[in-house]
Amino acid sequence: MKIKEPNEIIQWSYDFIQSFYLNNSETQTDTERMYAHYLAPFAEKYYSPLNPFLIFGGADISHLMKKDVWLLRDGLIPLSFFFKDAPLDLMDGQRKFLVHKDFWFLIPPEWQKSVLFYDMIPSTFFGNGIVPEKMVLTGIANDTLADIDEFVQAITDLAAAFTEKEIKSMQIIAYFPNKRADLWGKWQDENIFKYAKLIFKNLKLDIEFPEWDILQSSMDYQNTLYYEINSGAIVKDTSVQQMFLSRGAGLLKKKNETTSFKMIKKHQISLYHNVEIYEFDFKNSLPYENPLKDDLMPYFKKIIEKGTAPRVLSEGWEKWYGTYIKKYYKARKII
Amino acid sequence: MKLLVIKSAVESKWGSCRVISPNLHQVYTKLGTDYDVSWFELPEDIMKAELKYNVSCIAALVDKIATLNPDRLVFVDHLPPPPLVLAYLSMQINLKKLPPIIFHLYGDFTYFSKEWLYFSEVMQGHEVTFITASVSQQKLVEEFLVVKKIEPISNIEKLCFPVNSSEYFFNVDERNIFRKEMKISENDFVILYSGRISLQKNVDVLLREFLKLKSTSRKIHLWVVGAFDDVGADFLGYESYPGYMFSKFQSLLDDANPEQRSRINLFGLKDKNELRKIKAGADFFTSFSLYHDEDYGMSPAEALATGIKCILTDWGGYSSFANKDKWQCDLLSVEIGEFGHELVVEDFHSVISEVSNVKDEELDRQKRALAFMDEFSIDANVKKLKDILRKSPEKFEGFNWKLDQFANALNQNWSKSKFNKFLSPKIHSYYFTIYKNYISKLIQENSHEN
């Protein structure tokens, strides 16, 4: 007698629990929510088995103990906080923290065995004669992702990658949500058209400025260059980049890749892009220097450690620290 | 007869509606000389637009209605939501003075339950015809209607979303060339899914069942065409995050052995020309979808237009395509049980072992394609629409308490994004009361009992 197979029971609730749990929503702090709001849509959550995580709102250490791999999406400033504050208990020999490869110099010697590096690699790169049909240009038009100098640099680099004729042939779409620049201090009125002028001057006048929901609704960004103007001070691995790359967009070909990285694994996270994971040769690189050793740091540390200035937006010390650390690394020509 | 057809000024954000709308518009343009069809375009983002802008475009619509004095007002697209347009219209015109109204209903009828409730309040007693694309959607909407008479409700008609015969057809040369490109031998058997790769579409379940298929004399392949999306099942309160579906799919692929992996192909998103070639190149189409607003199924319809054999879940509009004689479309049994939806996947295995053992002849495939298009093409639907337009519209008695409950449950979900027991799939629940109408086997049993 043939035994009837049981029916396949479909329970999407399991997916909900898994997706929800792995995205750590239950641990989201008020500060994290505030930052996420300022950085929306760039700092929104996305899913991958590498447990992408933003620590900028203050990481819950007990939560970080729960998994063996964390991909830290943060940029320069939250990472420097993290490697100063995080207890050494997190290094149990098995747990790995993946940090964007641009920030290899932030890893103190005691952490180096627990850190690997990552980069997002699309299936297509543009530049050097490979011209996309479309270009999506994005960022936040204030100091949050890139200050005006960084903006100028990024736009001129982009323009230099293509000829005038090539740029003319592309459909250019720009999306720059206007946010208050509270991350660097008290908000001031800002004439944001100076950013638009830079785009027009360096690229062309015929540029579309659609709303976010229009950009989000298209599932097809093949043959599209995604170009994000983001210095990486706050968030490096943005959800906007994830969205475009997972829908087929490519990136601009990088120059001057350092050879101290050795790729050890490639993990596909969408039909069109991978996360590459690297080891870094610390022995043959610049020695680590603590960015917080500057003479001004005792004052700064005192403020943080006393907890007299909670980590909320618009605090003077944050403005000072942000400027300080960016200038420090620029002076060292590391970024 | 004078018709004023209101359509959206921009393309829908939904891939299927981008196809449905122009095809449905063509049905109206082909109505012939007995019908004087005028069009009025409304911006989709009317909800977000400035009041001044709304006032001016609604005023233009009021003018158009007054000048034209149409016999019927037709809402042909799903956006902007028709009840919302009527709400704006009510500020400038007495709605009761409008001519009889025809609404083409889409799967998002339940999404806009709150707006339709408003419509119910203000339009009770007005002559209204709802047109759904399938019997299942018709039954689902009927569940929400007030019934005052013993006779069957005559406010609802059925007109499928037609397939454009110049876009989808079977061409044997396209099949041969594409299979050659894909290095698929004539003896190989290709199973195809095309559409969104989304949680409620259960493409991961299909992949799991594909990996369990027993070996036959023919090498069996799985082709998946479409973009991954992570809308989850937000309607039920199940939120998802970008990247989740791909990771879930990838983890199943990681478990496949290299030989199995070599027989699975993910194409990503393709345009309609490429899609037609892929459909021609495949031998069998399937979808395990249990999507909450699967009111029709444009992707299976376009596949059937290429004469492909298929098996679909007995869910929503998919049952419209079931036919074992003229074309071959079977249904996979679905139940709503104690723990959620249940799929009888055994049906899939037995159909595959049966179908893959029979070599499909080119002529048979052509015949099936033509037979399907005899009923589902744009031209076939022109005649059906004329039949609907000839009927005298009935007075609308309003929506019942069930729609009110639905709207309340849904609005709770939007604000909190958490489980909603009320809308969770389970037997003898509110969900069951509404969604039993999406299972043709249950509709048939019910009609026999009555």
Interface residues (C-beta under 8 A of the other chain):
Chain A: K4 E5 N7 E8 I9 I10 Q11 W12 S13 D15 F16 S19 F20 N23 E44 K45 Y46 Y47 S48 P49 D213 S217 M219 D220 Q222 S239 Q242 M243 S246 R247 G248 Q268 I269 S270 L271 Y272
Chain B: K13 G15 L199 Q200 N202 V205 E209 A227 F228 D229 D230 G232 A233 L236 G237 Y238 E239 S240 Y241 P242 G243 Y244 F246 S247 K248 Q250 S251 L266 G268 L269 L290 E335 G337 F339 G340 H341 E342 L343 V344 V345 E346 F419 S424
